[in-house]
């Protein structure tokens, strides 16, 4: 059954337009609260947010929803998504909520939900909550309405947790690091953790004003970080997105390093230490074929899933892997976190940089990726991928690839976009195929 509200990463949309309105947010709080009210104990929900202006409105609406069905609310304020996951579990909460549209611009917002174990909800749980959204919710008796309170030491708790993932015998002394927090949720905790570990730190993207989150900064626009790394002759640059669950690195030469290269580095490092489980890693269909070949040469496997770090985590748990992620920078290290955590991943990269003594430009280039191109086509409605001419264009491209590469064409789960990706040995052929399919989609849309 098609889902009306939930996409690949919670509920997301433009603020004050369905489904991202205060009214629906309150109903989500009521429905999710009712779904997780189980047993006789006093029920609790943890709520965090990023720095979007609309976060105030969405937070208030969710508080109203949860308290109306009898759940107590713990408010964290601006905190990374992985911090919400961690604190949901450590505070013995029944559910966790992150108010964020991740890497999207400020006009969008979203609601991500975590279960009491700190993991994102399953499809079954999301379907059950959606069903409740369409029905009247049983409200709590007047004496049983929930209370709300703010936790003042949430940032310190999270900083301590991510620092615990860094090897105790190492420090970052003498390492010049530029960190770009995208004017987002990690604008305080990321610089603090790196400074406490001894880094010579330069911070950018740490002045949120409600409307500048992800604006010409962060993991989706690394130009400012690249310029700052070159200007300051830094050893490495770290780019987070608006809710700090993804990581992109800039090396000492100012070149961008994506999630595929980072997964290759942390996986082989864990293999050498005898800490890698599952005989490989989990990644999505978007990861480069070069990563798969590189891992194969090391005797490791690449288990692929559909796009979405939630599906990566599900496969990791089911198959016994402890490292996985996405090319876009969601790196999941289940020994330290239950979801993608940009700072945990960054600290693992920094640890290997310190121990190797190599420059980042050398250490982080693990394999030569195959030519790969991804383009997005925006559409207003309908099902362009079911159009006969689009289907024909895809079939023609697959025939030309003839098994020497891959095509991934999909509808985005978070935005009204069709994503068209191709990779293969011939760069010009890859570009021609992507353009051909995108043209067909545009006409159909």
Number of C-alpha atoms within 10 A of each C-alpha: 4 7 11 11 19 21 17 16 21 23 24 26 21 18 20 17 11 14 19 21 19 21 15 20 25 22 25 23 27 28 25 27 27 22 15 18 17 11 7 6 7 14 22 27 28 29 28 27 31 31 28 27 19 24 23 15 15 26 24 13 20 27 24 23 26 30 25 25 24 25 29 24 24 21 20 22 22 27 26 32 32 26 30 28 30 23 22 26 20 13 13 15 22 23 30 30 26 30 32 31 27 29 24 22 17 24 17 21 28 26 24 23 25 27 20 23 18 25 22 26 20 15 15 9 16 21 18 14 23 19 13 18 18 10 10 10 15 12 16 16 10 9 7 15 16 21 16 16 11 13 11 11 9 19 21 12 15 21 20 13 18 21 17 13 18 20 12 8 6 14 18 20 12 12 17 20 25 26 27 30 31 32 29 33 31 30 28 18 23 25 23 16 20 21 16 13 15 15 19 16 18 17 19 20 25 19 16 19 12 17 15 21 31 26 17 16 23 30 29 21 17 24 17 15 28 24 14 20 26 18 10 13 15 22 22 26 30 28 32 35 31 36 34 30 27 34 29 31 28 29 24 22 18 24 18 20 21 20 24 28 25 26 29 22 20 22 24 18 16 16 16 10 9 9 12 19 16 15 16 25 27 28 34 20 18 23 24 24 20 20 23 22 17 18 20 13 10 11 10 19 18 20 20 20 21 14 21 18 27 24 22 29 27 17 19 24 13 9 13 14 22 24 24 31 32 28 24 16 29 29 33 31 25 17 10 17 22 22 28 28 28 28 29 25 29 22 21 19 21 21 19 19 20 17 10 11 9 12 15 25 18 11 17 24 15 19 16 13 20 16 19 23 17 17 16 18 16 15 18 9 9 10 13 20 18 11 15 12 16 21 15 13 19 23 13 14 20 17 10 14 20 10 9 11 19 20 22 13 20 15 18 15 17 18 15 15 17 23 18 22 23 26 27 24 14 14 15 10 17 25 19 13 25 25 16 16 24 23 15 20 26 14 12 17 17
